[in-house]
Amino acid sequence: MIYLVGSNLEFDGVKTLVLNEIKFNKFSVNLAEFDALVLTSKNSVNALRFNQISPTDLQIYSIGEGTSHAASEFGFAQIYTAKNAHGNDFAAEIAPFIKGKKTLFLRALETASSVGEILRKSGVNLTQIIAYENVFKPLNEEQKPPKNSAIIFTSPSAVRNFTRNFGWDESYKAVSIGLTTAKELEAFASPIVSAQQNINACVSLAKTLL
């Protein structure tokens, strides 16, 4: 059986385990004061919506297609989608474009990568706002995947929430959406990293493991 952790998307033959909920923080910011906005998750876009902050004509630097789509739907027009969807590589890629520019980074409370630190060290005039946090939401033990399941993890927090709730069985086959998530898994598993950083590719990969 295939299990998907850290996303509420549904796929045929895949069971979804939602072990978290996103809590948006209240904040106020004038986007017109910035030259650029860095987005590493669609949750950052949803945080703007939650706080009723309107889009302005500034340059968006997005970590992936899903985040770019959310930014476009919200009303942003100038969107650069990075070639690198891994956190630290993403920061290194966009840093030359925004060096010296007044840049806003809407981030999670806990992050597995060092995007903000890398951008600051690269000379970016960076303002960071903690826009949301990932809150653990436990599930019943009956929902624990059986032995030999293929389990897809979409973020480091998905790994932490899963193991906190269910522990780990050495028969599980772990699929990771990216390198930072894989690093979180390496203490107790040998994850297979998807060649593409999207959930569809992860599901296709997981199906080859069963």
TAZI-V589854 format. One record per residue. N is the residue number from 1. RES is the residue in three letters. PSI is psi in radians with two decimals (* if undefined). D_FIRST is the distance of its C-alpha to the first C-alpha in Angstrom with 2 decimals. Layout:
# TAZI-V589854
N/RES/PSI/D_FIRST
N/RES/PSI/D_FIRST
This chain:
# TAZI-V589854
1/MET/2.55/0.00
2/ILE/2.36/3.81
3/TYR/2.47/6.62
4/LEU/2.15/10.20
5/VAL/2.27/13.08
6/GLY/0.15/16.69
7/SER/2.62/16.77
8/ASN/0.24/17.01
9/LEU/2.65/16.34
10/GLU/2.42/14.11
11/PHE/2.63/12.30
12/ASP/2.31/11.15
13/GLY/0.19/7.50
14/VAL/2.26/7.12
15/LYS/2.34/7.89
16/THR/2.27/11.09
17/LEU/1.96/12.60
18/VAL/1.87/16.34
19/LEU/0.31/18.11
20/ASN/2.87/21.33
21/GLU/2.59/24.07
22/ILE/2.21/26.68
23/LYS/2.08/30.24
24/PHE/2.41/32.90
25/ASN/2.62/36.24
26/LYS/2.27/39.58
27/PHE/2.84/41.68
28/SER/2.34/44.39
29/VAL/2.51/44.97
30/ASN/1.81/47.12
31/LEU/-0.43/45.16
32/ALA/-0.28/48.48
33/GLU/-0.09/49.56
34/PHE/2.69/46.98
35/ASP/-0.54/46.79
36/ALA/2.71/43.04
37/LEU/2.21/39.80
38/VAL/2.22/36.83
39/LEU/2.15/33.37
40/THR/0.08/30.22
41/SER/2.60/28.08
42/LYS/-0.30/28.33
43/ASN/-0.51/28.76
44/SER/-0.70/32.20
45/VAL/-0.77/33.09
46/ASN/-0.50/31.94
47/ALA/-0.63/34.13
48/LEU/-0.76/37.09
49/ARG/-0.73/36.41
50/PHE/-0.66/36.12
51/ASN/0.14/39.51
52/GLN/0.73/41.06
53/ILE/2.18/41.99
54/SER/2.59/42.89
55/PRO/2.62/42.05
56/THR/3.09/44.95
57/ASP/1.16/45.75
58/LEU/2.87/44.48
59/GLN/2.25/42.39
60/ILE/2.34/38.65
61/TYR/1.93/36.72
62/SER/2.52/32.98
63/ILE/-0.37/30.14
64/GLY/3.06/27.98
65/GLU/-0.68/27.76
66/GLY/-0.76/25.94
67/THR/-0.69/28.65
68/SER/-0.70/31.34
69/HIS/-0.74/30.30
70/ALA/-0.70/30.50
71/ALA/-0.69/33.90
72/SER/-0.76/35.16
73/GLU/-0.58/34.22
74/PHE/-0.51/36.02
75/GLY/0.04/39.14
76/PHE/2.52/39.40
77/ALA/-0.68/40.77
78/GLN/1.67/41.25
79/ILE/2.12/37.75
80/TYR/2.09/37.07
81/THR/2.11/33.43
82/ALA/2.65/33.13
83/LYS/-0.49/32.09
84/ASN/2.10/30.44
85/ALA/0.07/27.48
86/HIS/2.33/27.48
87/GLY/-1.03/29.60
88/ASN/-0.65/32.47
89/ASP/-0.65/32.72
90/PHE/-0.82/32.84
91/ALA/-0.75/35.72
92/ALA/-0.60/37.57
93/GLU/-0.78/37.30
94/ILE/-0.29/38.74
95/ALA/-0.78/41.29
96/PRO/-0.48/44.05
97/PHE/-0.47/43.88
98/ILE/0.23/44.53
99/LYS/2.20/46.76
100/GLY/-0.11/49.58
101/LYS/2.60/48.17
102/LYS/1.95/47.63
103/THR/2.43/43.87
104/LEU/2.35/41.62
105/PHE/1.95/38.16
106/LEU/2.02/36.08
107/ARG/3.00/33.54
108/ALA/2.84/31.20
109/LEU/-0.80/32.59
110/GLU/2.28/30.37
111/THR/2.54/29.61
112/ALA/-0.35/28.06
113/SER/3.07/30.41
114/SER/0.79/34.20
115/VAL/-0.89/34.90
116/GLY/-0.78/37.88
117/GLU/-0.74/39.47
118/ILE/-0.75/39.23
119/LEU/-0.74/40.80
120/ARG/-0.79/43.59
121/LYS/-0.36/44.44
122/SER/0.07/44.61
123/GLY/0.30/47.37
124/VAL/2.34/45.52
125/ASN/1.56/47.29
126/LEU/2.33/44.19
127/THR/2.22/43.73
128/GLN/2.38/40.46
129/ILE/2.24/39.35
130/ILE/1.80/36.45
131/ALA/-0.44/35.12
132/TYR/2.90/32.00
133/GLU/2.68/29.92
134/ASN/1.97/26.32
135/VAL/2.28/26.34
136/PHE/2.36/23.78
137/LYS/1.77/22.35
138/PRO/2.66/20.80
139/LEU/2.84/18.04
140/ASN/2.62/18.08
141/GLU/-0.49/16.71
142/GLU/-0.33/14.88
143/GLN/0.06/12.45
144/LYS/2.31/11.53
145/PRO/2.47/7.92
146/PRO/2.98/7.94
147/LYS/2.62/9.07
148/ASN/0.25/7.75
149/SER/2.62/4.99
150/ALA/2.18/6.28
151/ILE/2.16/8.40
152/ILE/2.24/11.02
153/PHE/2.24/14.39
154/THR/-0.02/17.13
155/SER/2.78/20.07
156/PRO/-0.64/21.54
157/SER/-0.54/21.84
158/ALA/-0.69/18.10
159/VAL/-0.85/17.82
160/ARG/-0.75/20.72
161/ASN/-0.71/19.59
162/PHE/-0.89/16.15
163/THR/-0.56/17.88
164/ARG/-0.62/20.73
165/ASN/-0.79/18.66
166/PHE/-0.18/16.13
167/GLY/-2.70/17.55
168/TRP/2.44/15.57
169/ASP/2.30/14.08
170/GLU/-0.22/15.23
171/SER/-0.22/12.22
172/TYR/2.53/10.17
173/LYS/2.12/10.36
174/ALA/2.26/12.12
175/VAL/2.25/12.96
176/SER/2.43/16.23
177/ILE/-0.36/18.04
178/GLY/-3.13/21.36
179/LEU/-0.67/23.61
180/THR/-0.63/24.48
181/THR/-0.71/20.88
182/ALA/-0.69/20.39
183/LYS/-0.64/23.55
184/GLU/-0.52/22.25
185/LEU/-0.41/19.32
186/GLU/-0.29/21.63
187/ALA/-0.40/23.05
188/PHE/0.03/20.08
189/ALA/2.89/17.70
190/SER/1.49/18.28
191/PRO/2.65/16.62
192/ILE/2.17/16.52
193/VAL/2.26/18.52
194/SER/2.44/18.13
195/ALA/-0.49/21.39
196/GLN/2.43/21.71
197/GLN/1.10/21.54
198/ASN/2.76/19.73
199/ILE/-0.59/16.33
200/ASN/-0.77/16.24
201/ALA/-0.65/16.74
202/CYS/-0.73/14.03
203/VAL/-0.76/11.40
204/SER/-0.73/13.08
205/LEU/-0.78/13.06
206/ALA/-0.64/9.40
207/LYS/-0.44/8.91
208/THR/-0.23/11.59
209/LEU/-0.20/10.00
210/LEU/*/7.57
